[in-house]
Amino acid sequence: MPSFTGSPTGPSPTRTRGRWLMSHPGPKLEPLDLSDEEREVLRGWIRKRKQSQDLVLRARIILLCDRTGLGGVPVSQCQVARDLGVNLATVRKWRRRFTERRLRGLTDAPRPGRPRAVTRDQVITVITESIDSDGGRPSTRAVAARAGVSQSTASRVIRAVIPVSGENAPY
């Protein structure tokens, strides 16, 4: 492993596995100053079983970036990248987004595509219309007509909200 002596004006670089490593740290990092609430939210994301693994990785990155080393200096981004086995650019990206927008910066942006065809108000109308005050249930066609949606959409909404059990279930 070749090593070069540095000049009095700069550090001495060392070549390791095809990369040049400098003997001094990178730019000084500002602490993230996570609040207790933010820390709990990030830990909750990590603990959730059905959470997006991308979001879990981002939470791990931020929690590791919040650690401090000797002298109260934040842990280097290179160390966080090594600990998690990710690229340094990934750690920089999510640390920067977190400092700019806090927890909102870690979530995915809305994806392009077709917007929802059924509005929230229509879903609420389907649910309220499907429950009679008499205790009976109107047909899905009648509910769909009053809500302004198709019969299959009304049926899908009702099945998602109202539990159906047994052979004689109305839907």
Salt bridges, closest charged atoms under 4 A:
ASP36 OD1 - ARG39 NH1 3.44
GLU38 OE1 - ARG102 NH2 2.84
GLU40 OE2 - ARG43 NH1 3.68
GLU40 OE1 - ARG47 NH2 3.68
ASP66 OD2 - ARG39 NH2 2.70
ASP83 OD2 - ARG67 NH2 2.99
GLU100 OE2 - ARG96 NH1 3.82
ASP108 OD1 - ARG58 NH1 2.90
GLU129 OE1 - ARG146 NH1 2.79
